[in-house]
Amino acid sequence: MTAARGTKRRALWLVALALGTVACVRGCPSSRPPIHIVPNMDFQPKYDSQEASAFFYDGATMRTPVPGTVPRSDLPLHARVSPEYNTGKDESGNLVATIPIGVDETLVARGKERFGIYCAACHDSRGTGKGILFERGGVPTTSIHDPKVLSATDGHIFDVITNGIGLMQGYGYPIPVHDRWAIVSYVRELQARQAR
């Protein structure tokens, strides 16, 4: 009986020792560096942004693009040439008065579709500002038929869609530039319908 009891006691000590070791390994601070099984992913020979470099003559790691390089972007080629198209502002930084691209039925239809996806939840499908956010949350939303919006330039509306204003967040990231101008064209169409 004593041999079995001794074996049982040793087994319990081994289990307790194993649990104590595992418990100490998980979350216990150590002064020694961690073990890296595959160190090549942890220690890569690379530079961080804005870091100094002894390799390049100017001492900077970040390089300027090669002249003539075309940036990766979803913008059409003609848009890269026109700051009015990209930003809604002219060369001197003033908001453009009218849409810098041709407005046709296709553009307005695209704007209607994008307005329904991104804008109608707050502004409602007619642009009255009484969307679901206003109905359920009581959040005041601007009507696109407000005199302040009616007198705003197309560049201002584009800028508001891009960067947001007040409680409205900016939609510059999810909505491509062409679609933002399409929404502006549809907003103008809604305003013209309301005026009739």
Secondary structure, DSSP 8 states (H G I E B T S, - for coil): -HHHHHHHHHHHHHHHHHHHHHHHHTT---SS----SSGGGTS-----TT-B-SSSTTSBSS----TT-----SS-HHHHH-HHHHHSB-TTS-B-SS-SS---HHHHHHHHHHIIIIIHHHH-TTSSS-SHHHHHH------TTSHHHHTS-HHHHHHHHHH-BTTB---TTTS-HHHHHHHHHHHHHHHHHHH-
